[in-house]
Structures are given as structure tokens and as C-alpha cells.
Amino acid sequence: PKRLLRAEAAEALERLFARATQEGIALVGVSGYRSYERQREIFAAHVADLGEEAANRVSARPGESEHQTGLAIDVSSPEVGGLLVESFGETEAGRWLARNAPKYGFVIRYPRGKEGVTGYAYEPWHLRYVGTEHALAMAERSLTLEEYLAGRAG
């Protein structure tokens, strides 16, 4: 998955995956960088399936996706067949990822219970690289990126 991310994020992801493997946790990189066109296709498919209002809660519009920054990756595990499903968060791998991702500079970008803050449904698979210092600070205070940035600006 490292070729799909910016160098710093890719290197951190490699270390995260290596630690997971050492601890007997199997993780799979599902989707990293996405082009504008690919994000347009994904969003359009969600609109067709769910309608625009619901699609806005589960998918970013093209040009607004974190995947286009090279700092986000969707991660899954064989426990859920490599799928991007909420139940991943309840698996051993999902719980391990939530506990350990901040040590490598990643946060679960759309946590449960913060949908009103992020504007997106819970996605235990969506990692965003913010750097270790920031990820640890966010995790310690259970803050979303929006809350963290608002606190730093204020």
C-alpha cells in the first residue's frame, strides 16, 4: 500500500503493518490514493444506490476526499473478508488498529459517536495520517481532527 500514499505516511504505514504482523494481527490495505475521477465514480455510485443526502454521509464528493491527499488509507482484515464494514471495528484487528494507529501517526478519522462533528458515518477502517505528535494528542483526548484543529486555532 505504500505506493498509494505520500512518503512519510507510507513509511509510517509500513511500520504499523509490521508491528501488527509481529503481534499476530493481519491487516490489509484496501484503498489509498484516489484520483479525482475515481472519487467521482465512487460518489456517483453511492448517489445511485442511496440518494445524494445519504451518499454525502458515507462518501466524499470528488475534490473533497482525504484519499486525494495521499494521507488516507482504508484498512481491513481477513476477519471481515477484507471488506470495509463497521463490524471491522469490533474485530481483534480493528480494536488493535484503533489502539495502535496513533503511535504511528494515524487516527481513525471518522469515529463512532462523532458523526455530527465529522459529517460522516462511523468508519473504523479509514485512517488519516496526521503525524505521531498530533495523533497521540488527539487519541489522548478522544478528539476528531475537526475538534483538534479548532482547539489549536482557538
QUIZI-V489877 format. One record per residue. RES is the residue in three letters. PSI is psi in degrees with one decimal (NA if undefined). BURIAL is I if it has 16 or more other C-alpha atoms within 10 Angstrom, else O. Layout:
RES,PSI,BURIAL  RES,PSI,BURIAL
This chain:
PRO,-12.4,O  LYS,-26.0,I  ARG,-10.2,O  LEU,4.1,I  LEU,162.9,I  ARG,153.9,I  ALA,-50.4,O  GLU,-42.5,O  ALA,-40.0,I  ALA,-43.4,I  GLU,-40.8,O  ALA,-39.6,I  LEU,-40.4,I  GLU,-43.2,O  ARG,-41.3,O  LEU,-48.5,I  PHE,-38.1,I  ALA,-43.3,O  ARG,-42.2,O  ALA,-46.8,I  THR,-43.5,O  GLN,-31.6,O  GLU,10.8,O  GLY,20.3,O  ILE,127.2,I  ALA,118.5,I  LEU,151.0,I  VAL,127.5,O  GLY,122.6,I  VAL,-47.9,I  SER,117.9,I  GLY,-117.8,I  TYR,139.2,I  ARG,139.2,I  SER,165.8,O  TYR,-45.2,I  GLU,-43.1,O  ARG,-40.0,O  GLN,-35.5,I  ARG,-43.2,I  GLU,-44.1,O  ILE,-47.5,I  PHE,-42.8,I  ALA,-38.7,I  ALA,-40.5,O  HIS,-40.7,I  VAL,-43.7,I  ALA,-38.4,O  ASP,-39.7,O  LEU,-17.7,O  GLY,158.2,O  GLU,-41.5,O  GLU,-48.2,O  ALA,-37.3,O  ALA,-36.2,I  ASN,-20.5,I  ARG,-16.4,O  VAL,-6.9,I  SER,142.6,I  ALA,148.8,I  ARG,154.9,I  PRO,137.2,I  GLY,-11.1,O  GLU,1.0,O  SER,135.0,I  GLU,-25.3,I  HIS,-26.2,I  GLN,-11.9,I  THR,-18.0,I  GLY,13.5,I  LEU,2.6,I  ALA,146.4,I  ILE,142.0,I  ASP,131.8,I  VAL,143.1,I  SER,-166.2,I  SER,161.7,I  PRO,-22.8,O  GLU,-27.7,I  VAL,26.0,I  GLY,23.0,O  GLY,13.0,O  LEU,160.0,I  LEU,88.2,I  VAL,150.2,O  GLU,-34.1,I  SER,-16.5,O  PHE,-37.7,I  GLY,-21.4,I  GLU,-3.3,O  THR,166.0,I  GLU,-43.9,O  ALA,-41.9,I  GLY,-42.0,I  ARG,-40.6,O  TRP,-45.3,I  LEU,-45.7,I  ALA,-38.5,I  ARG,-37.1,O  ASN,-21.6,I  ALA,-42.7,I  PRO,-28.9,I  LYS,-17.9,I  TYR,9.8,I  GLY,8.3,I  PHE,150.7,I  VAL,151.6,I  ILE,108.2,I  ARG,-33.6,I  TYR,78.4,I  PRO,158.4,I  ARG,139.0,O  GLY,-2.7,O  LYS,18.5,I  GLU,-36.2,O  GLY,-23.6,O  VAL,-46.4,O  THR,-26.0,I  GLY,1.4,O  TYR,152.3,I  ALA,159.0,I  TYR,127.4,I  GLU,88.6,I  PRO,-9.6,I  TRP,-14.4,I  HIS,108.1,I  LEU,140.0,I  ARG,129.4,I  TYR,125.1,I  VAL,-3.0,I  GLY,149.6,I  THR,-45.7,I  GLU,-48.0,O  HIS,-40.9,I  ALA,-43.1,I  LEU,-40.5,I  ALA,-41.8,O  MET,-43.5,I  ALA,-41.6,I  GLU,-35.4,O  ARG,4.7,O  SER,47.1,O  LEU,145.0,I  THR,170.3,I  LEU,-39.8,I  GLU,-46.7,O  GLU,-40.4,O  TYR,-47.0,I  LEU,-37.4,O  ALA,-39.1,O  GLY,-35.5,O  ARG,-29.7,O  ALA,-26.3,O  GLY,NA,O
